[in-house]
Amino acid sequence: MNKDPCVGQDRSSHEKFQAVIRRVISDRHDRPSLVADIACSVGADILQGIRPPGADINSVELARTFRTSRTPTREGLLLLEKEGLVEIPPRRRPRVAASTASDIAELYEVRATIMMVIVADAARKADAESVARLQTTVATLRASLGDAEAYFWAGVEFHERIAEISGNRTMQRFLNSLMLRTLRLRRLSIAQPGRMARSLEDHTRLFRAIDERDAELAKALVRSNLGGAFRAVEPLLREEAERAASHADPLPDSAPSPDSDLEP
């Protein structure tokens, strides 16, 4: 398993993705635990790339896997549809959402706008203790250079710490939802040649701006950093669009076998 630099214990990336999704769901949706479990499991598969963009999702197989009726599986997929991870066409099998470059550009623009508010708040509110914790995360980023998975999760922690310092719960909820739609691409892009070193430089400069309580500089850095981040994911989006286009039109969601005791 991968070492989780955030909590000091071994957890797989799949479990970490589930934890991120569960946090968003608990903030935005009130659903039974089984529905949330299904959404977290399928969502983690999507974020980790186990279920690629455009791939169809068989709710009957999901129901068998979770030993339940199809109703909770449908509700779990509806949660993921609301968060932009799944598409559910009428009378067709659900499928993993495939975002266009235009879609992601808009998400990065909105994310930059929200992050500018959050980092400005963090720069104004940061105290010595919170700055020290953020500095520890920067050190973890630096120590993780060369390990894309460890670096990626340290980067997630870095932005979560800034959001905590800001204390702006409303903006944090919006940001968490947007994060789900970009997290998979961010994870893939960090493994591109030279990307980790550039990212570390960006994170370090943002940390210094917060440490110096320079809200305006922090906002300018976020705008610049996210612009660079989007440019890094653009080639991945083009590749994914080509792969998604090769998928056949999703099939109707098949009914259970006659000997199944699951609801149709």
ZIPE-V323404 format. One record per backbone hydrogen bond with DSSP energy under -1.0 kcal/mol. CO is the residue of the C=O (numbers start at 1). NH is the residue of the N-H. If there is no record, write none. Layout:
CO | NH
CO | NH
This chain:
2 | 11
4 | 8
9 | 4
12 | 16
13 | 17
14 | 18
15 | 19
16 | 20
17 | 21
18 | 22
19 | 23
20 | 24
21 | 25
22 | 26
23 | 27
24 | 28
25 | 29
32 | 36
33 | 37
34 | 38
35 | 39
36 | 40
37 | 41
38 | 42
39 | 43
40 | 44
41 | 45
42 | 46
43 | 47
44 | 48
45 | 50
45 | 51
46 | 49
52 | 55
55 | 96
58 | 62
59 | 63
60 | 64
61 | 65
62 | 66
63 | 68
70 | 74
71 | 75
72 | 76
73 | 77
74 | 78
75 | 79
76 | 80
77 | 81
78 | 82
79 | 83
80 | 85
81 | 84
85 | 97
87 | 95
89 | 92
94 | 57
95 | 87
96 | 54
100 | 104
101 | 105
102 | 106
103 | 107
104 | 108
105 | 109
106 | 110
107 | 111
108 | 112
109 | 113
110 | 114
111 | 115
112 | 116
113 | 117
114 | 118
115 | 119
116 | 120
117 | 121
118 | 122
119 | 123
120 | 124
121 | 125
122 | 126
127 | 131
128 | 132
129 | 133
130 | 134
131 | 135
132 | 136
133 | 137
134 | 138
135 | 139
136 | 140
137 | 141
138 | 142
139 | 143
140 | 144
142 | 145
144 | 147
147 | 151
148 | 152
149 | 153
150 | 154
151 | 155
152 | 156
153 | 157
154 | 158
155 | 159
156 | 160
157 | 161
158 | 162
159 | 163
160 | 164
161 | 165
162 | 166
163 | 167
167 | 169
168 | 172
169 | 173
170 | 174
171 | 175
172 | 176
173 | 177
174 | 178
175 | 179
176 | 180
179 | 182
179 | 183
182 | 186
183 | 187
184 | 188
185 | 189
186 | 190
188 | 191
189 | 192
192 | 195
194 | 198
195 | 199
196 | 200
197 | 201
198 | 202
199 | 203
200 | 204
201 | 205
202 | 206
203 | 207
204 | 208
205 | 209
206 | 210
207 | 211
208 | 212
209 | 214
210 | 213
213 | 215
214 | 218
215 | 219
216 | 220
217 | 221
218 | 222
219 | 223
220 | 224
221 | 225
222 | 226
223 | 227
224 | 228
225 | 229
226 | 230
227 | 231
228 | 232
229 | 233
230 | 234
233 | 237
234 | 238
235 | 239
236 | 240
237 | 241
238 | 242
239 | 243
240 | 244
241 | 245
244 | 247
251 | 93
257 | 260
